[in-house]
Amino acid sequence: EVFKEVQNEWWPYDVYTRICIFLAFMHLIHCWTFMQIGHGLTETRSVFAVGCVVLPMFILQQSIMALDVLPVGDSPLCHLHKIGPFSMWLAYAAACLEYKRWYTPSGMTASFVLVYCAYGIQLIYTISLYWLCAPDLSAPPTAAEAKGAIWWPQHWHLPRAFVFVTWLVAPPGKLEAGQHDLVGEIRDAAAGRGHNSDGDRMVAEVLTPAEDKRRDVHNALGKQGESPAWFSVKIGLLAMMVAWVWMIVGYSVEVATQGTAHPSFLNAPGMPNNLRDPRYRKPKPG
């Protein structure tokens, strides 16, 4: 009984801590790979060295998703999250075109298209993660109550995509034959509940909705019927969606004003678009 009351508070955080580890590794790999693409090509022009970074990171992300994420349903859209790592290859190709030796209009256009595709993939990938991480309120995942196995009640709304990586063991829903809850029986007897020695019900108690919810460990949900831990994860994923939309809009403005006198977002006021600021250049000898 004590474990039930305690677990009623922390089990959603236990589940989404494991999911947040998955999200953290995926985003960290993306961040590090994009940084290596920009650094390797901008600073050293190491085309093949950067490709040697993208390849293992692509395989690593696909492996993590294959091990952690269980596709829900038979629709091809259930595997939509697997397109996320492909954005690294598109970004790599776009950066190579940006820093190729000779400028050509076709190369510039191809670079624009690849960047848009990479941003679009990241946005679709983030939306897919949102739906995968959301608790399933319609058909929560079922798990058999067995000794020594992962188990949780069906009332616990967990994301079905992460059912096999959620190592959560809930208290038994009912006592098996031959088992007795002495603490519970003493408490019920003191409150005038339970059964007498003949097995007859002593008092037919009617619980208020608030009391019934307090006693039920399976209803550890917030006021809006959702897990408080999921609310925090949801805000983070929604912020990522807004960030990728901002990147698409900002890049569109840069493309529309490139080659003009319109100042870039990252340039000092009055400087033409895509022109290096001479104020931060060191004077050349002579």
C-alpha positions as CSV (number, residue, x, y, z in Angstrom):
1,E,0.0,0.0,0.0
2,V,2.8,2.4,0.8
3,F,4.5,1.6,-2.5
4,K,1.2,2.3,-4.3
5,E,0.9,5.7,-2.8
6,V,4.5,6.6,-3.5
7,Q,4.5,5.3,-7.1
8,N,1.3,7.2,-7.8
9,E,3.4,10.4,-7.8
10,W,6.5,9.4,-9.8
11,W,5.7,6.7,-12.3
12,P,4.9,9.3,-15.2
13,Y,8.4,10.8,-14.6
14,D,10.0,7.4,-14.6
15,V,8.5,6.7,-18.0
16,Y,9.3,10.0,-19.6
17,T,12.8,10.1,-18.2
18,R,13.6,7.1,-20.3
19,I,12.0,8.7,-23.3
20,C,13.9,12.0,-22.7
21,I,17.2,10.1,-22.8
22,F,16.2,8.8,-26.2
23,L,15.3,12.3,-27.4
24,A,18.5,13.8,-25.9
25,F,20.8,11.4,-27.7
26,M,18.9,11.9,-31.0
27,H,19.1,15.7,-30.9
28,L,22.7,15.7,-29.6
29,I,23.8,13.5,-32.5
30,H,22.0,15.8,-35.0
31,C,23.5,18.9,-33.4
32,W,27.1,17.5,-33.3
33,T,26.9,16.3,-36.9
34,F,25.6,19.6,-38.2
35,M,28.3,21.4,-36.3
36,Q,31.0,19.1,-37.8
37,I,29.6,19.8,-41.3
38,G,29.8,23.5,-40.8
39,H,33.2,23.4,-39.1
40,G,34.9,20.9,-41.4
41,L,33.9,22.5,-44.7
42,T,34.2,26.2,-43.5
43,E,37.5,25.9,-41.7
44,T,39.4,23.1,-43.5
45,R,37.4,22.2,-46.6
46,S,37.7,18.6,-45.5
47,V,35.0,17.1,-47.8
48,F,35.8,13.4,-47.2
49,A,36.6,13.9,-43.5
50,V,33.1,15.4,-43.0
51,G,31.5,12.5,-44.9
52,C,33.3,10.1,-42.5
53,V,31.4,11.8,-39.6
54,V,28.0,11.8,-41.3
55,L,28.0,8.1,-42.1
56,P,28.5,6.6,-38.6
57,M,26.1,9.2,-37.1
58,F,23.5,8.2,-39.6
59,I,23.9,4.5,-38.8
60,L,23.9,5.3,-35.0
61,Q,20.6,7.1,-35.2
62,Q,18.9,4.5,-37.2
63,S,20.1,1.8,-34.8
64,I,18.8,3.7,-31.8
65,M,15.4,4.1,-33.3
66,A,15.3,0.5,-34.3
67,L,16.1,-0.6,-30.8
68,D,13.9,1.9,-28.9
69,V,10.9,2.7,-31.0
70,L,8.2,0.3,-31.8
71,P,6.1,1.4,-34.9
72,V,2.4,1.7,-33.9
73,G,0.1,0.3,-36.6
74,D,0.7,-1.0,-40.1
75,S,0.6,2.3,-41.9
76,P,3.7,3.5,-43.7
77,L,3.4,6.7,-41.8
78,C,4.3,4.8,-38.6
79,H,7.9,4.7,-39.9
80,L,8.0,8.3,-40.8
81,H,10.4,9.1,-37.9
82,K,13.1,7.1,-39.7
83,I,13.6,9.9,-42.3
84,G,15.2,12.2,-39.6
85,P,18.8,11.0,-40.1
86,F,18.6,11.6,-43.8
87,S,18.6,15.4,-43.2
88,M,22.3,15.1,-42.3
89,W,23.2,13.8,-45.8
90,L,21.2,16.6,-47.4
91,A,22.9,19.2,-45.3
92,Y,26.3,17.7,-46.1
93,A,25.6,17.8,-49.9
94,A,24.2,21.4,-49.6
95,A,27.3,22.5,-47.7
96,C,29.6,20.9,-50.3
97,L,27.8,22.8,-53.1
98,E,28.1,26.1,-51.1
99,Y,31.9,25.7,-50.8
100,K,32.7,24.1,-54.1
101,R,35.6,25.7,-56.1
102,W,33.7,27.5,-58.9
103,Y,30.3,29.3,-58.6
104,T,27.5,28.2,-60.9
105,P,23.8,29.2,-60.8
106,S,22.8,25.5,-61.0
107,G,24.9,24.7,-58.0
108,M,23.4,27.5,-56.0
109,T,19.9,26.4,-56.9
110,A,20.6,22.8,-56.0
111,S,22.0,24.0,-52.6
112,F,18.8,25.9,-51.9
113,V,16.7,22.9,-52.7
114,L,18.8,20.6,-50.5
115,V,18.6,23.0,-47.5
116,Y,14.8,23.2,-47.8
117,C,14.6,19.4,-48.0
118,A,16.8,19.1,-44.9
119,Y,14.7,21.6,-42.9
120,G,11.4,19.9,-44.1
121,I,12.7,16.5,-43.0
122,Q,13.6,17.9,-39.6
123,L,10.2,19.4,-39.2
124,I,8.4,16.2,-40.2
125,Y,10.7,14.2,-38.0
126,T,9.9,16.3,-35.0
127,I,6.2,16.1,-35.6
128,S,6.6,12.3,-35.8
129,L,8.4,12.2,-32.5
130,Y,5.6,14.2,-30.9
131,W,3.0,11.6,-31.9
132,L,5.3,8.7,-30.8
133,C,6.0,10.2,-27.4
134,A,2.4,11.2,-26.7
135,P,0.5,8.9,-24.2
136,D,-2.0,6.7,-26.0
137,L,-5.4,7.7,-24.4
138,S,-7.5,5.6,-26.7
139,A,-5.8,2.2,-26.6
140,P,-3.1,2.1,-23.9
141,P,-0.5,-0.6,-24.2
142,T,-1.3,-3.8,-22.4
143,A,1.2,-5.8,-20.4
144,A,0.5,-9.1,-18.7
145,E,0.8,-9.2,-14.9
146,A,3.5,-11.7,-14.3
147,K,6.0,-12.3,-11.6
148,G,9.4,-10.7,-12.3
149,A,8.2,-9.1,-15.6
150,I,7.4,-5.5,-16.6
151,W,3.8,-4.7,-15.9
152,W,1.5,-1.8,-15.5
153,P,-2.3,-1.4,-15.4
154,Q,-4.2,-0.4,-18.5
155,H,-5.3,2.8,-16.8
156,W,-1.7,4.1,-17.1
157,H,-1.6,6.0,-20.4
158,L,1.8,5.2,-21.7
159,P,3.2,5.8,-25.3
160,R,2.8,2.5,-27.1
161,A,5.9,3.2,-29.2
162,F,8.1,2.8,-26.2
163,V,6.4,-0.1,-24.5
164,F,9.4,-2.4,-24.7
165,V,11.9,0.1,-23.3
166,T,9.8,1.2,-20.3
167,W,11.0,-1.0,-17.5
168,L,8.1,-0.2,-15.1
169,V,6.8,-2.7,-12.5
170,A,3.6,-1.7,-10.8
171,P,2.2,-3.1,-7.6
172,P,-0.1,-6.1,-8.3
173,G,-3.6,-5.2,-9.2
174,K,-5.1,-7.9,-6.9
175,L,-3.9,-10.4,-4.4
176,E,-3.3,-13.9,-5.7
177,A,-4.9,-16.9,-4.0
178,G,-3.2,-17.6,-0.6
179,Q,-1.8,-14.0,-0.3
180,H,-3.0,-11.7,2.5
181,D,-2.5,-7.9,2.9
182,L,-2.4,-7.7,6.7
183,V,-1.8,-4.0,6.8
184,G,-4.8,-3.4,4.5
185,E,-7.0,-5.7,6.4
186,I,-6.2,-4.0,9.7
187,R,-6.8,-0.6,8.2
188,D,-10.1,-1.7,6.7
189,A,-11.2,-3.3,9.9
190,A,-10.4,-0.1,11.8
191,A,-12.4,1.9,9.3
192,G,-15.4,-0.5,9.4
193,R,-14.7,-1.8,5.9
194,G,-13.8,-5.2,4.6
195,H,-15.2,-8.7,5.4
196,N,-16.0,-10.5,8.6
197,S,-14.8,-13.9,9.5
198,D,-17.8,-15.5,7.6
199,G,-16.8,-13.7,4.4
200,D,-19.8,-11.3,4.5
201,R,-19.3,-7.7,3.7
202,M,-19.3,-5.6,6.8
203,V,-20.1,-2.1,5.4
204,A,-21.0,-1.2,1.9
205,E,-18.9,2.0,1.6
206,V,-19.6,4.6,-1.0
207,L,-16.5,6.6,-2.0
208,T,-16.5,10.2,-3.3
209,P,-14.8,10.7,-6.7
210,A,-11.9,12.5,-5.0
211,E,-11.4,9.8,-2.4
212,D,-11.6,7.1,-5.0
213,K,-9.1,8.8,-7.2
214,R,-6.7,9.3,-4.3
215,R,-6.8,5.6,-3.4
216,D,-6.4,4.4,-7.0
217,V,-2.7,4.2,-8.0
218,H,-3.7,3.8,-11.6
219,N,-5.0,7.3,-12.0
220,A,-1.9,9.3,-11.6
221,L,-2.9,12.0,-14.1
222,G,-3.0,15.7,-14.1
223,K,-6.1,17.9,-13.9
224,Q,-6.5,17.8,-17.6
225,G,-6.3,14.0,-17.8
226,E,-2.7,13.9,-19.0
227,S,0.6,13.1,-17.4
228,P,2.5,16.1,-16.0
229,A,5.7,14.6,-17.2
230,W,4.3,14.4,-20.8
231,F,3.4,18.1,-20.6
232,S,7.1,19.0,-20.1
233,V,8.2,16.8,-23.0
234,K,5.4,18.2,-25.2
235,I,6.5,21.8,-24.6
236,G,10.0,20.9,-25.6
237,L,8.9,19.2,-28.8
238,L,6.6,22.0,-29.7
239,A,9.5,24.5,-29.2
240,M,11.5,22.4,-31.7
241,M,8.7,22.6,-34.2
242,V,8.6,26.4,-33.9
243,A,12.4,26.5,-34.2
244,W,12.4,24.6,-37.5
245,V,9.6,26.7,-38.9
246,W,11.6,29.8,-38.0
247,M,14.6,28.3,-39.7
248,I,12.6,27.7,-42.9
249,V,11.1,31.2,-42.9
250,G,14.4,32.9,-42.1
251,Y,16.2,31.0,-44.9
252,S,13.5,31.9,-47.3
253,V,14.1,35.6,-46.5
254,E,17.8,35.1,-47.1
255,V,17.3,33.4,-50.4
256,A,14.8,36.1,-51.5
257,T,17.2,38.9,-50.7
258,Q,20.5,37.2,-51.7
259,G,22.5,39.2,-54.2
260,T,20.8,42.5,-53.2
261,A,21.6,45.4,-51.0
262,H,19.1,44.2,-48.4
263,P,21.0,43.6,-45.1
264,S,21.2,40.0,-43.9
265,F,19.9,39.0,-40.5
266,L,23.4,38.3,-39.4
267,N,25.2,41.2,-41.0
268,A,25.9,44.6,-39.4
269,P,23.4,47.4,-40.3
270,G,24.3,48.9,-43.7
271,M,26.3,45.9,-44.9
272,P,25.2,44.3,-48.1
273,N,23.8,40.8,-48.0
274,N,26.2,37.9,-47.7
275,L,29.2,40.2,-47.5
276,R,31.9,39.7,-44.9
277,D,32.2,42.5,-42.4
278,P,35.6,44.2,-43.0
279,R,35.6,45.8,-39.6
280,Y,36.5,42.5,-38.0
281,R,39.3,41.6,-40.4
282,K,42.9,42.0,-39.3
283,P,45.0,44.4,-41.4
284,K,47.1,42.6,-44.0
285,P,50.9,43.1,-44.1
286,G,52.0,45.9,-46.4
